[in-house]
Amino acid sequence: MQRFVSLDYAKSNAHPGWLVQYRGRGLFSPWVRLCTGGVHTHSAMMTNFNEISEVREFVGGRITDLDFQVKRFNGQMDFYSVSRFYYDPVGMEKTITYMRQMAESCSYDWTNIFLLAARRVPICHLLFHDRPIDDKADFHRLRRHCSDAVALAYQMGLADPVPRCPNRLVTPHDLTKSMMFVYEFSL
């Protein structure tokens, strides 16, 4: 059950380190929903009380304020806090710092998006089978997609939100299902 709140409520209650999931209505949104099996098509993170850091298609990494995001995506944003079982103030600060760094330096990884989609197509999935991927060796990659960047940021400071799945294969739907996050409200 979604709980919609006002922008003022969100500004005073959304905390740095919270996951922001988008239910997109754009050109690629139906395709993303089909490939991931979920309702969310984009992932970002609150990195300050009025600031969202993200890696977005056609844009790359960026940091915007909540007002800007609400003007573009009103009624499409879901906010998730980090479960108390995973929360650690020092780790959260590392998570936020790393996400800001990625938002300032990363470009969008279209190749990985193609591979993610191909893995879900019958017959094609045989060509793009699972290969072991070392997340530790993958930390300094400068091309990422949205949920890849968010998952890596949480892994750097707190814990891996989607264990046993390499970050570059994490989708927005995987983050939504993660036990690490608790739904708070929608905006």
N, C-alpha and C positions, 0 to 999 in steps of 0.2 A: 504494500500500500504506500503510495507516494504521499509525502507531506510537503505541500508547496508553501513557501514562506516569502516574505517581502525582501527586497534588496537591503533595506536597513537592518532587518533581522539577520540576514546572511553576513553582512559586513561586521556585525558585532558578535556573531557566534561561530563563524567559520575560522578555524585556527590554522596557522602555518603547519604544513606537513600533511594536511588533509588531501585525500584523493578527490579529483573532480572528474566525473565521467559524463560524457555527452551523448545524448540520443539524437544524432544528426539527421538532418533532412536534406542534405546536399546530394550532389550528383553521384558520388561513390557510396553513400550511406547504405542503400539497399544491398549493394554488393558486399560491403563489410559485414552487415548483419547476416547475410546468407553464408558467408565464409566462416564466421566465428560462431554462429548459432546463438548470439545474444542480441540485446537491444542497444547496447552501447557501441558507438563507432569511433570514439576518440577518448584519450586519457590525458590528464594534466595534473598539476599539483599546486595547491596553495603554498606559496613560499613566503608570504607575509600576510598581514590581515586584509589587505586589499590588493593582492598581487597574485597572478597566476603565471606559472612557468610551464611552457609546453614546447613540443616539437611537432609542428603541424605541416601537413602536405601543402605544397606550393609556396610555403613560407620558410620552413626550417625552424630552428629554435628561436623563441622569443619570450619576452616577459611583458605581460599586459596587466592592466588593472581590472578589477571585477566589473566596474561600470561598462568598460568596453566589451567584455565578454557577454554581459547580460543584454546589451543592445543587439548583439549579433545572434545570441543563442537563448533568448528568453523562453523559459518553459522547457528547455532541453538539457539542463544541467542537474546532475545528482552529486551530492556531497557525501563523502564517506570519511569518518574519523578512523584513526588507527586504534585497534582494540587495545584495551588496557593490558592484555597479556603480552603484547609486543612493544608497548610504548616505553621509551627510555629518553629522557630529556637530552642527554648528550648525543645519543644516537640519532635523535630527530634533528638536531642541529647539523650533524654531518650529512644526513639525508637531504635537508633543505639546501645546504651549501652546494652539494654535488648536483642537485637538480638545477640550481641557478647557473652553475658552470656549463652544464649541457645546453641549457636554453640560450646561453650566450655564444656557444661555439659549434653546436651540431647542425648538420644539414639533414634533410629528410632522406631516408633509405628506401628508395623505390624498388631496388633489386630485392631486398628482403620481403617487401610487401608482395611482390610477384611470387616469391618462393613460398610464402605463407599460404597464398591463395591456391597455388598449384598443388600443394600438399593435401588439399581438401577436395580436389576434383578426382572422380573415379578414373582409374588407369594412370593418370598423371602422378598420383601419389607414389606409384611404384618407382618413378624416375627420381623423385625427390625424397627418398627414404630418410629416416633418422640417421644422422651421423653424430657421433659424440662431439659436443661443443664445449670447450673449456671457457666458462664464464669469466674466470680470473684473467685469462689471456685476452679477453674481449673488452676489458674495462675502458681502454683508451680509444676505442673506435669512434670516429667523428661523424659517422653516418648512422642514424637511428630512426626508428619510427616511434610514435607517441608512447605506446605501452611498453616498448623496449626501454626507453629512457626512464620512464616512471619506475618500472620494476628494478632497474639497475640502481637508481637513486635510493630506493628503500633498502635494497640489498647492501649498499655501501654503508648505511648507518644503522639499520635496525635488523632486518631479517629478509630472507628471500620470500616475497609474497606468493610466488608460485613455485614451490619446491619441485624438483625433478623435471623442470622445464627450462631450457636455456632462455635467457632474457630475450634474445632476438626472435624467439618463437612465441613470446607472450602476447596475447591479444587483449583488447579492452574487456572482453567477456571473461577471460581468465582472472583479471584483477577484480571484477565485480564478484566473482564466485569465491575469491580468496577469503580464508578465515581471518586474515590479518585486518580486514576492514569491516566497519559497522556503518550501515546506512544512517544518515542523520536527517537530511531534508533535500528537497528539490527547489530549484529556482528557475 
